[in-house]
Each structure stands twice: as structure tokens, then as C-alpha cells.
Amino acid sequence: MSTNPRSSIRMRAVTQDSAGGPDVLKLIETDRPVPGSTEILVRVHAAGVNPVDWKTRARGRSDVVDGPPFVLGFDVSGVVEETGLGVTIFAPGDEVFGMPRFPHPAGAYAEFVTAPARHFAAKPGNVDHLTAAALPLAALTAWQALVDTADVAPGQRVLVHAAAGGVGHLAVQIAKARGAYVIGTASTEKHELLRGLGADELIDYRTEDFGSILRDVDLVIDTIGGDYTPRSLRVLRKGGILISLLVRDPDFPAELASELGVRATRLLLEPDHAGMQAIADLVTCGQLRPLIDTAVPLAMAAQAHERGETNRTTGKIVLSILD
């Protein structure tokens, strides 16, 4: 039995006892976590749902989790409930958002989470928690690709695959905020929406071959993999870069990239306080807004996964946790 009386405070969370389909997710009561040194305890108002969540659920494991039971989820938006020893940048009552601990479990499908304070940033005041929870993992992925890795500059040509998806629609906006010429692949019915987000040129992947249309692209954000990767390498200019978000792709064509005189790399994002602050600034000034495809209560996490696995979402799926 714990000697810390705070650990006996209970909370709701969604967990699973086995690998499988969405039906393995179940709502339980469990002990509320306690923040350690340099950590904060956050009362979660909303949690984003990402492909890594349903892939981990289906496999029953990830690179850093051997097996269930575990609580899924990385995207958090909420209010600081308590601070651990040494925390100076937040205080109880502060609104925060972030992607804590990735790729280690954050346990965001729950009413409370703990994590290092610097894995969070102050939530932009002009959006609610549902909107903020749609941002961290997807927006930080786009930021670390476009800004930290490629250092996209004004006038450069950026191709974003699956431009209406969770990462894609945010990458379009961040690239545009950097002054790039933004090209996206998406179905025709999503073109008007993407133009509203700043896309300059759009290609319907179902009826058009981007490889036959495009040349001299500076950067490709590859969210799809498969044959898209080698085809994308061939539309890059000499010295251009492809950034794949599929870090485990066994057929990643590094040798082809070298032969073509371009660079190809794979990105696994990491928690980033400065990156989250930059994303918050873009939201505050109106240059970045996430699209919410679906928002459901915590108890409907299984339905959220069913929706995500269709691969037909526009924007992000979010769980509303604070009733």
C-alpha cells in the first residue's frame, strides 16, 4: 500500500488488457498519478487521438512498451493541478498543452497525467482545450520536419503528401507561414478546404500522378511511404530533401536518394518546449489552426479509433475528457 495519501485519489482512464481491435479499450478507475521532481500534474480537459495510438493498441506493444495493460495517448490539453519539486515555469491553474514523454507512454486517455514541465507550453488563449489537444503531436512533427530539419525558406517549393490529414493540414499551414510555395496531394473534395489553409497547388492522387506533374521541389513531407517515397525522390531538385515520417519503413530508399543527388531522412519527433511555444505563437497570431474531424467523450475512445482507422479523416480526432 502506498505511503503517499495522494496516490489513493482515483481517476478515470481508458486502458486495454490485450492486443486487438477497438473493442479491447475499456474505461476503468485507477489511482491518480503523483508528480515527481520537475514534473507537473495536469488535469486533462482533452486528448488528441493519433495513428500511433491505434497501431499500438492493435499490436499490444510499441518500441518502448512490451505489452498491456497500458493507457494510450500523447496529446494533452488541460490545467496544471499541482507542481513537483523545482518547477518554476508553471503554477497551479495555468492552462497548458503538450506531447509529454514521447515515445514513452504519456497516458493521455485519462483525467490526469504527470510529465516533465518542459514537455508542455502555455496553451494559446484564443483556442479551447479541444482545439489545443489536436495540435501537439501532429503540429510538432510538422514543425520539426519543416523548421528544425529542413529550415524551409521563403519561396521554396514544399510537397506535402496526405495534405488534409492530421500532420498534413498543419504542415501546409506551417510551410505557408514560412513563406513557402505549398503543394499538396489530396482528393478533389478536400482541395477547397486546403486552399483556405494556404495550399498553392493541389493534386488529386486518385486521378493524377504527381511524379509526372512536379519537378524541382525543395522538400517533400512523406506521410505515406510505399512507392510514394521513391516517386517523391524523383521530383526533388538536386540537393532537395525528403523527410519520411515512417521511421520503421524497411524499404526506405536511401541508396536511390544518393544516386539522385538528393537527401532522404526519417524523423521521429521528440518532446520540445521551444517547438511547442513556437506552435502556440502561430496559433495566437492566426497562422495555424487545427481542423477537428471528430470529438467524442473519453468513454467513446473505441469509436474514435474506429473512425481513425478508416484513414478518411480530415484533420484530427479528439477525446473530450473533462465533462
SELO-237512 format. One record per residue (C-alpha): residue number from 0; residue in three letters; x, y, z. Coordinates in nm, 2 decimals, padded with zeros to 4 digits. Each point is the difference from the previous one (the first is absolute). Layout:
BEGIN
<atom NUM,"ALA",<X,Y,Z>>;
...
// end
This chain:
BEGIN
<atom 0,"MET",<00.00,00.00,00.00>>;
<atom 1,"SER",<00.14,00.34,-00.09>>;
<atom 2,"THR",<00.11,00.23,00.28>>;
<atom 3,"ASN",<-00.09,00.30,-00.21>>;
<atom 4,"PRO",<-00.37,00.08,00.07>>;
<atom 5,"ARG",<-00.03,00.19,-00.33>>;
<atom 6,"SER",<00.05,-00.33,-00.19>>;
<atom 7,"SER",<-00.33,-00.12,00.13>>;
<atom 8,"ILE",<-00.20,00.27,-00.18>>;
<atom 9,"ARG",<-00.17,-00.17,-00.29>>;
<atom 10,"MET",<-00.05,00.10,-00.36>>;
<atom 11,"ARG",<-00.16,-00.13,-00.32>>;
<atom 12,"ALA",<00.22,-00.13,-00.28>>;
<atom 13,"VAL",<-00.03,-00.22,-00.31>>;
<atom 14,"THR",<00.22,-00.31,-00.01>>;
<atom 15,"GLN",<00.03,-00.34,-00.16>>;
<atom 16,"ASP",<00.09,-00.34,00.12>>;
<atom 17,"SER",<00.09,-00.15,-00.34>>;
<atom 18,"ALA",<00.09,00.08,-00.35>>;
<atom 19,"GLY",<-00.28,00.02,-00.25>>;
<atom 20,"GLY",<-00.27,00.22,-00.15>>;
<atom 21,"PRO",<-00.16,00.31,00.14>>;
<atom 22,"ASP",<-00.23,-00.22,00.22>>;
<atom 23,"VAL",<00.30,-00.08,00.23>>;
<atom 24,"LEU",<-00.01,00.36,00.13>>;
<atom 25,"LYS",<-00.19,00.03,00.33>>;
<atom 26,"LEU",<-00.07,00.28,00.25>>;
<atom 27,"ILE",<00.13,-00.07,00.35>>;
<atom 28,"GLU",<00.08,00.17,00.33>>;
<atom 29,"THR",<00.36,00.01,00.11>>;
<atom 30,"ASP",<00.23,00.20,00.23>>;
<atom 31,"ARG",<00.07,00.35,-00.09>>;
<atom 32,"PRO",<00.38,00.05,-00.07>>;
<atom 33,"VAL",<00.22,00.22,00.22>>;
<atom 34,"PRO",<00.25,00.25,-00.15>>;
<atom 35,"GLY",<00.37,-00.06,00.07>>;
<atom 36,"SER",<00.28,00.25,00.00>>;
<atom 37,"THR",<-00.02,00.24,-00.30>>;
<atom 38,"GLU",<-00.34,-00.14,-00.10>>;
<atom 39,"ILE",<-00.35,00.14,00.00>>;
<atom 40,"LEU",<-00.34,-00.17,00.05>>;
<atom 41,"VAL",<-00.24,00.11,-00.27>>;
<atom 42,"ARG",<-00.38,-00.04,00.02>>;
<atom 43,"VAL",<-00.07,-00.11,-00.36>>;
<atom 44,"HIS",<-00.28,00.18,-00.17>>;
<atom 45,"ALA",<00.05,-00.15,-00.34>>;
<atom 46,"ALA",<00.24,-00.26,-00.17>>;
<atom 47,"GLY",<00.08,-00.03,-00.36>>;
<atom 48,"VAL",<-00.02,-00.34,-00.18>>;
<atom 49,"ASN",<00.28,-00.09,-00.24>>;
<atom 50,"PRO",<00.09,-00.30,-00.23>>;
<atom 51,"VAL",<00.27,-00.10,00.25>>;
<atom 52,"ASP",<-00.28,-00.06,00.25>>;
<atom 53,"TRP",<-00.20,-00.25,-00.20>>;
<atom 54,"LYS",<00.31,-00.17,-00.14>>;
<atom 55,"THR",<00.13,-00.06,00.36>>;
<atom 56,"ARG",<-00.34,-00.12,00.10>>;
<atom 57,"ALA",<-00.02,-00.25,-00.28>>;
<atom 58,"ARG",<00.35,-00.14,00.06>>;
<atom 59,"GLY",<-00.03,00.01,00.37>>;
<atom 60,"ARG",<00.35,00.15,00.02>>;
<atom 61,"SER",<00.23,00.28,-00.13>>;
<atom 62,"ASP",<00.37,00.05,-00.01>>;
<atom 63,"VAL",<00.00,00.10,00.37>>;
<atom 64,"VAL",<-00.30,-00.19,00.13>>;
<atom 65,"ASP",<00.02,-00.38,00.01>>;
<atom 66,"GLY",<-00.37,-00.07,00.05>>;
<atom 67,"PRO",<-00.33,00.09,00.17>>;
<atom 68,"PRO",<-00.15,00.12,00.22>>;
<atom 69,"PHE",<00.09,00.36,-00.09>>;
<atom 70,"VAL",<-00.18,00.33,-00.05>>;
<atom 71,"LEU",<00.04,00.14,-00.35>>;
<atom 72,"GLY",<00.03,00.36,-00.12>>;
<atom 73,"PHE",<00.26,00.28,-00.03>>;
<atom 74,"ASP",<-00.19,00.32,-00.08>>;
<atom 75,"VAL",<-00.10,00.19,00.31>>;
<atom 76,"SER",<-00.18,00.33,00.06>>;
<atom 77,"GLY",<-00.10,00.09,00.36>>;
<atom 78,"VAL",<00.06,00.19,00.31>>;
<atom 79,"VAL",<00.29,-00.04,00.25>>;
<atom 80,"GLU",<-00.13,-00.16,00.32>>;
<atom 81,"GLU",<00.33,-00.03,00.19>>;
<atom 82,"THR",<00.37,00.06,-00.05>>;
<atom 83,"GLY",<00.29,-00.22,00.10>>;
<atom 84,"LEU",<00.32,00.11,00.17>>;
<atom 85,"GLY",<00.20,00.25,-00.20>>;
<atom 86,"VAL",<-00.26,00.10,-00.26>>;
<atom 87,"THR",<00.01,00.38,-00.07>>;
<atom 88,"ILE",<-00.16,00.05,-00.33>>;
<atom 89,"PHE",<-00.36,-00.10,00.09>>;
<atom 90,"ALA",<-00.22,00.03,00.30>>;
<atom 91,"PRO",<-00.34,-00.16,00.10>>;
<atom 92,"GLY",<-00.27,00.15,-00.22>>;
<atom 93,"ASP",<00.21,00.05,-00.31>>;
<atom 94,"GLU",<-00.15,-00.13,-00.33>>;
<atom 95,"VAL",<00.26,-00.21,-00.18>>;
<atom 96,"PHE",<00.02,-00.23,-00.30>>;
<atom 97,"GLY",<00.27,-00.24,-00.12>>;
<atom 98,"MET",<00.12,-00.34,-00.11>>;
<atom 99,"PRO",<00.17,-00.14,00.31>>;
<atom 100,"ARG",<00.24,-00.29,00.03>>;
<atom 101,"PHE",<-00.02,-00.11,-00.37>>;
<atom 102,"PRO",<00.08,-00.27,-00.10>>;
<atom 103,"HIS",<-00.04,-00.13,00.36>>;
<atom 104,"PRO",<-00.36,-00.03,00.12>>;
<atom 105,"ALA",<-00.17,00.33,00.10>>;
<atom 106,"GLY",<-00.34,-00.15,00.09>>;
<atom 107,"ALA",<-00.20,00.28,-00.14>>;
<atom 108,"TYR",<-00.33,-00.20,-00.01>>;
<atom 109,"ALA",<-00.05,00.09,00.36>>;
<atom 110,"GLU",<-00.12,00.27,00.23>>;
<atom 111,"PHE",<00.35,00.08,00.12>>;
<atom 112,"VAL",<00.35,-00.04,-00.13>>;
<atom 113,"THR",<00.35,00.08,00.14>>;
<atom 114,"ALA",<00.30,00.10,-00.21>>;
<atom 115,"PRO",<00.30,00.23,00.00>>;
<atom 116,"ALA",<-00.11,00.36,00.01>>;
<atom 117,"ARG",<00.21,00.09,-00.31>>;
<atom 118,"HIS",<-00.19,-00.26,-00.21>>;
<atom 119,"PHE",<-00.29,00.26,00.01>>;
<atom 120,"ALA",<-00.06,00.35,-00.11>>;
<atom 121,"ALA",<-00.26,00.26,00.09>>;
<atom 122,"LYS",<-00.32,-00.07,-00.19>>;
<atom 123,"PRO",<-00.09,00.28,-00.25>>;
<atom 124,"GLY",<-00.27,00.21,00.16>>;
<atom 125,"ASN",<-00.20,00.03,-00.32>>;
<atom 126,"VAL",<-00.09,-00.37,-00.03>>;
<atom 127,"ASP",<-00.18,-00.24,00.22>>;
<atom 128,"HIS",<00.14,-00.32,00.14>>;
<atom 129,"LEU",<-00.15,-00.22,-00.27>>;
<atom 130,"THR",<00.18,00.20,-00.26>>;
<atom 131,"ALA",<00.32,00.02,00.19>>;
<atom 132,"ALA",<00.00,-00.38,00.05>>;
<atom 133,"ALA",<-00.01,-00.05,-00.38>>;
<atom 134,"LEU",<00.34,00.17,-00.04>>;
<atom 135,"PRO",<00.30,-00.14,00.20>>;
<atom 136,"LEU",<00.11,-00.33,-00.17>>;
<atom 137,"ALA",<-00.11,00.09,-00.36>>;
<atom 138,"ALA",<00.11,00.37,00.01>>;
<atom 139,"LEU",<00.33,-00.08,00.17>>;
<atom 140,"THR",<00.07,-00.27,-00.26>>;
<atom 141,"ALA",<-00.06,00.26,-00.27>>;
<atom 142,"TRP",<00.21,00.26,00.18>>;
<atom 143,"GLN",<00.30,-00.23,00.06>>;
<atom 144,"ALA",<-00.01,-00.11,-00.37>>;
<atom 145,"LEU",<-00.05,00.34,-00.16>>;
<atom 146,"VAL",<00.19,00.23,00.23>>;
<atom 147,"ASP",<00.25,-00.20,00.21>>;
<atom 148,"THR",<00.10,-00.25,-00.27>>;
<atom 149,"ALA",<-00.06,00.18,-00.33>>;
<atom 150,"ASP",<00.01,00.37,00.11>>;
<atom 151,"VAL",<-00.26,00.08,-00.27>>;
<atom 152,"ALA",<00.06,00.35,-00.15>>;
<atom 153,"PRO",<-00.23,00.24,-00.19>>;
<atom 154,"GLY",<-00.06,-00.10,-00.36>>;
<atom 155,"GLN",<00.10,-00.36,00.04>>;
<atom 156,"ARG",<-00.22,-00.27,-00.15>>;
<atom 157,"VAL",<-00.14,-00.24,00.26>>;
<atom 158,"LEU",<-00.21,-00.31,-00.08>>;
<atom 159,"VAL",<-00.22,-00.14,00.28>>;
<atom 160,"HIS",<-00.15,-00.34,-00.06>>;
<atom 161,"ALA",<-00.34,-00.07,00.16>>;
<atom 162,"ALA",<-00.03,00.37,00.04>>;
<atom 163,"ALA",<-00.35,-00.02,00.16>>;
<atom 164,"GLY",<00.11,-00.25,00.27>>;
<atom 165,"GLY",<00.10,00.07,00.36>>;
<atom 166,"VAL",<00.36,00.09,-00.06>>;
<atom 167,"GLY",<-00.05,00.11,-00.36>>;
<atom 168,"HIS",<-00.25,00.28,00.05>>;
<atom 169,"LEU",<00.22,00.15,00.27>>;
<atom 170,"ALA",<00.31,-00.04,-00.21>>;
<atom 171,"VAL",<-00.17,00.20,-00.28>>;
<atom 172,"GLN",<-00.06,00.29,00.24>>;
<atom 173,"ILE",<00.34,00.00,00.16>>;
<atom 174,"ALA",<00.17,-00.02,-00.34>>;
<atom 175,"LYS",<-00.22,00.29,-00.12>>;
<atom 176,"ALA",<00.09,00.20,00.31>>;
<atom 177,"ARG",<00.37,-00.04,-00.09>>;
<atom 178,"GLY",<-00.07,00.15,-00.35>>;
<atom 179,"ALA",<00.02,-00.33,-00.20>>;
<atom 180,"TYR",<-00.19,-00.09,-00.31>>;
<atom 181,"VAL",<-00.21,-00.29,00.12>>;
<atom 182,"ILE",<-00.12,-00.30,-00.21>>;
<atom 183,"GLY",<-00.22,-00.26,00.14>>;
<atom 184,"THR",<-00.14,-00.34,-00.10>>;
<atom 185,"ALA",<-00.36,-00.06,00.11>>;
<atom 186,"SER",<-00.33,-00.11,-00.15>>;
<atom 187,"THR",<-00.18,00.27,-00.20>>;
<atom 188,"GLU",<-00.28,00.05,00.25>>;
<atom 189,"LYS",<00.26,00.12,00.25>>;
<atom 190,"HIS",<00.17,00.25,-00.23>>;
<atom 191,"GLU",<-00.22,00.30,00.09>>;
<atom 192,"LEU",<00.07,-00.05,00.37>>;
<atom 193,"LEU",<00.37,-00.03,-00.06>>;
<atom 194,"ARG",<00.01,00.32,-00.21>>;
<atom 195,"GLY",<-00.16,00.17,00.29>>;
<atom 196,"LEU",<00.29,-00.12,00.21>>;
<atom 197,"GLY",<00.25,00.15,-00.24>>;
<atom 198,"ALA",<00.09,-00.28,-00.25>>;
<atom 199,"ASP",<00.11,00.15,-00.33>>;
<atom 200,"GLU",<-00.03,-00.32,-00.22>>;
<atom 201,"LEU",<-00.20,-00.32,00.05>>;
<atom 202,"ILE",<00.02,-00.34,-00.17>>;
<atom 203,"ASP",<-00.27,-00.26,00.03>>;
<atom 204,"TYR",<00.20,-00.32,00.07>>;
<atom 205,"ARG",<-00.29,-00.22,-00.13>>;
<atom 206,"THR",<00.00,00.15,-00.35>>;
<atom 207,"GLU",<00.34,00.17,-00.05>>;
<atom 208,"ASP",<00.36,-00.12,00.03>>;
<atom 209,"PHE",<00.19,00.26,00.20>>;
<atom 210,"GLY",<00.32,-00.15,-00.14>>;
<atom 211,"SER",<-00.10,00.10,-00.35>>;
<atom 212,"ILE",<-00.10,00.35,00.10>>;
<atom 213,"LEU",<00.26,00.13,00.24>>;
<atom 214,"ARG",<00.37,00.09,-00.03>>;
<atom 215,"ASP",<00.25,00.20,00.20>>;
<atom 216,"VAL",<-00.16,-00.05,00.34>>;
<atom 217,"ASP",<00.21,00.11,00.29>>;
<atom 218,"LEU",<-00.16,-00.21,00.27>>;
<atom 219,"VAL",<-00.24,-00.30,00.02>>;
<atom 220,"ILE",<-00.18,-00.09,00.32>>;
<atom 221,"ASP",<-00.08,-00.37,-00.04>>;
<atom 222,"THR",<-00.28,-00.12,00.22>>;
<atom 223,"ILE",<-00.08,-00.30,-00.21>>;
<atom 224,"GLY",<00.30,-00.21,-00.09>>;
<atom 225,"GLY",<-00.01,-00.30,-00.24>>;
<atom 226,"ASP",<00.05,00.10,-00.36>>;
<atom 227,"TYR",<-00.06,00.36,00.08>>;
<atom 228,"THR",<00.35,00.03,00.15>>;
<atom 229,"PRO",<00.20,-00.09,-00.31>>;
<atom 230,"ARG",<-00.24,00.19,-00.23>>;
<atom 231,"SER",<00.04,00.31,00.23>>;
<atom 232,"LEU",<00.37,-00.02,-00.02>>;
<atom 233,"ARG",<-00.01,00.05,-00.37>>;
<atom 234,"VAL",<-00.20,00.33,00.02>>;
<atom 235,"LEU",<00.27,00.16,00.22>>;
<atom 236,"ARG",<00.25,00.24,-00.14>>;
<atom 237,"LYS",<00.37,-00.08,00.05>>;
<atom 238,"GLY",<00.08,00.05,00.37>>;
<atom 239,"GLY",<-00.37,-00.02,00.10>>;
<atom 240,"ILE",<-00.12,-00.20,00.30>>;
<atom 241,"LEU",<-00.27,-00.25,00.07>>;
<atom 242,"ILE",<-00.10,-00.05,00.36>>;
<atom 243,"SER",<-00.19,-00.32,00.07>>;
<atom 244,"LEU",<-00.21,-00.03,00.30>>;
<atom 245,"LEU",<00.00,-00.38,-00.02>>;
<atom 246,"VAL",<00.31,-00.08,00.20>>;
<atom 247,"ARG",<-00.04,-00.38,-00.02>>;
<atom 248,"ASP",<-00.04,-00.02,-00.38>>;
<atom 249,"PRO",<00.22,-00.30,-00.09>>;
<atom 250,"ASP",<00.01,00.10,-00.37>>;
<atom 251,"PHE",<00.12,00.36,00.06>>;
<atom 252,"PRO",<00.20,00.08,-00.32>>;
<atom 253,"ALA",<00.31,00.17,00.15>>;
<atom 254,"GLU",<00.22,-00.13,-00.29>>;
<atom 255,"LEU",<-00.24,00.14,-00.26>>;
<atom 256,"ALA",<00.01,00.34,00.16>>;
<atom 257,"SER",<00.38,00.00,-00.01>>;
<atom 258,"GLU",<-00.01,-00.10,-00.37>>;
<atom 259,"LEU",<-00.24,00.29,-00.08>>;
<atom 260,"GLY",<00.21,00.26,00.19>>;
<atom 261,"VAL",<-00.27,00.07,00.26>>;
<atom 262,"ARG",<-00.03,-00.06,00.37>>;
<atom 263,"ALA",<-00.24,-00.24,00.17>>;
<atom 264,"THR",<-00.05,-00.03,00.37>>;
<atom 265,"ARG",<-00.24,-00.14,00.25>>;
<atom 266,"LEU",<-00.14,00.21,00.29>>;
<atom 267,"LEU",<-00.11,-00.13,00.34>>;
<atom 268,"LEU",<-00.12,00.30,00.20>>;
<atom 269,"GLU",<00.08,00.08,00.36>>;
<atom 270,"PRO",<-00.15,00.22,00.27>>;
<atom 271,"ASP",<00.11,00.36,-00.07>>;
<atom 272,"HIS",<-00.09,00.29,00.23>>;
<atom 273,"ALA",<00.13,00.26,-00.25>>;
<atom 274,"GLY",<-00.18,-00.16,-00.29>>;
<atom 275,"MET",<-00.33,00.00,00.20>>;
<atom 276,"GLN",<00.05,00.36,00.08>>;
<atom 277,"ALA",<00.05,00.08,-00.37>>;
<atom 278,"ILE",<-00.31,-00.19,-00.09>>;
<atom 279,"ALA",<-00.20,00.19,00.26>>;
<atom 280,"ASP",<00.13,00.33,-00.14>>;
<atom 281,"LEU",<-00.13,-00.10,-00.35>>;
<atom 282,"VAL",<-00.34,-00.09,00.14>>;
<atom 283,"THR",<-00.01,00.33,00.19>>;
<atom 284,"CYS",<00.07,00.20,-00.31>>;
<atom 285,"GLY",<-00.25,-00.19,-00.21>>;
<atom 286,"GLN",<00.25,-00.18,-00.23>>;
<atom 287,"LEU",<-00.08,-00.35,00.13>>;
<atom 288,"ARG",<-00.32,-00.16,00.08>>;
<atom 289,"PRO",<-00.08,-00.37,00.03>>;
<atom 290,"LEU",<-00.30,-00.16,-00.16>>;
<atom 291,"ILE",<-00.21,-00.22,00.23>>;
<atom 292,"ASP",<-00.14,-00.30,-00.19>>;
<atom 293,"THR",<-00.18,-00.15,00.30>>;
<atom 294,"ALA",<-00.02,00.07,00.37>>;
<atom 295,"VAL",<-00.15,-00.27,00.24>>;
<atom 296,"PRO",<00.00,-00.06,00.38>>;
<atom 297,"LEU",<00.28,-00.20,00.16>>;
<atom 298,"ALA",<-00.24,-00.30,00.04>>;
<atom 299,"MET",<-00.03,-00.01,-00.38>>;
<atom 300,"ALA",<00.37,-00.05,-00.07>>;
<atom 301,"ALA",<-00.07,-00.32,-00.19>>;
<atom 302,"GLN",<-00.23,00.18,-00.24>>;
<atom 303,"ALA",<00.28,00.26,-00.04>>;
<atom 304,"HIS",<00.24,-00.27,-00.10>>;
<atom 305,"GLU",<-00.25,-00.15,-00.24>>;
<atom 306,"ARG",<-00.04,00.34,-00.17>>;
<atom 307,"GLY",<00.38,00.05,-00.02>>;
<atom 308,"GLU",<00.07,-00.34,-00.15>>;
<atom 309,"THR",<-00.21,00.08,-00.31>>;
<atom 310,"ASN",<00.28,00.23,-00.11>>;
<atom 311,"ARG",<-00.27,00.24,-00.13>>;
<atom 312,"THR",<00.02,00.27,00.27>>;
<atom 313,"THR",<00.05,00.36,-00.07>>;
<atom 314,"GLY",<00.21,00.15,00.28>>;
<atom 315,"LYS",<00.01,-00.15,00.35>>;
<atom 316,"ILE",<-00.21,-00.21,00.23>>;
<atom 317,"VAL",<-00.03,00.11,00.36>>;
<atom 318,"LEU",<-00.13,-00.14,00.32>>;
<atom 319,"SER",<-00.18,00.23,00.24>>;
<atom 320,"ILE",<00.10,-00.11,00.34>>;
<atom 321,"LEU",<-00.12,00.27,00.25>>;
<atom 322,"ASP",<-00.38,-00.03,00.01>>;
// end
